[in-house]
């Protein structure tokens, strides 16, 4: 029988985290490396990844930074090869990179719609497809897709974002249906508003946030640590029977 620390330990594992240069991605890298994982931090701006590397290395773990634009469908294969060459085969993939371009359905352009869907939905599929073969070969792995509470509710002016996150939850279930027999657990984390630079940009306009919080039983937004700690659980051996789930970190919003 394993001990509690062993069940939550990531010692000896390699985790790939996208969107790792700011906000929630940095916190996820911090928490996973504190639990013992080596980190491959992926983001578009390599200069901003320096802070992430410093945080990971402060925990005594290795960190490889990879500058990549996940809107490019060839990027995931290159990332796999880079991670394999520098660290080894990844056991954990956290699809955290995402974007939102808030506009009404009448105002949003096709180009904006495609940009949101490409990063929020197509990129997680391509990343998982690129890393799954190594996970299958090594006997298992963890795929954690950072979705949103918006995957299951309507938010005005967020049509492309809602569509992308609803699609990501469905994709997570198909990953489970196809890969669970290989001991791969795929789950979606669905936070409410998280107060990151992206959250502040989208929700920090006028009284938009206050109006939203009136509908949240907890009366507040989530912290990055509250989301990252759930990612740690899903990345750890403790969650071995949790698969294909949509787990909401929403202060009770979807319970109403």
BELVENDA-V882510 format. One line per field, one symbol per residue. ss: DSSP state (H for helix, E for strand, L for the rest). psi: psi as a letter, one per 30 degrees, with the letter a starting at -180 (. if undefined). burial: + if it has 9 or more other C-alpha atoms within 8 Angstrom, else -. A space follows every 10 residues. Layout:
ss = ???
psi = ???
burial = ???
//
This chain:
ss = LLLHHHHLLL LLLEEEEELL LLHHHHHHHH HHHHLLLEEE EEELLHHHHH HHHHHHHHLL LLEEEEELLL LLLLHHHHHH HHHHHHLLLL LEEEELLLLL LLELLLLLLH HHHHHHHHHH HHHHHHHHHH HHHHHHHHLL EEEEEELLHH HLLLLLLEHH HHHHHHHHHH HHHHHHHHHH HHLEEEEEEE ELLELLHHHH HHHLLLLHHH HHHLLLLLLL LELHHHHHHH HHHHHLHHHL LLLLLEEEEL LLHHHL
psi = klleeefgkg kglkkkklhg flbeeeeeee eeeffgkkkj kklejeeffe eeeeeeffgg lkkkkjjkjf fjffeeeeee eeeeeeeakk fkkjifkllk ijlleffkle eeeeeeeeef eeeeeeeeee feeeeeefgl lkjjkjblff fglkjkghee eeeeeeeeee eeeeeeeffe fghkkklkki lakkileeee eefgkbgeee eefffjefgl llleeeeeee eeefflffgf gjkgljjkig ggeff.
burial = ------++++ --++++++++ ++++++++++ ++++++++++ ++++++-+++ -++-+++-+- +-++++++-+ +---+++-++ -+++--+-++ +++++++-++ ++++---+-- -++-++++++ ++++++++-+ ++-+++---+ ++++++++++ +------+++ +++++++++- ++++++--++ --++++++++ ++-+++-+++ -+-+---++- --+--+--+- ++-+++++++ +++++++-+- -+++++-+++ +++---
//
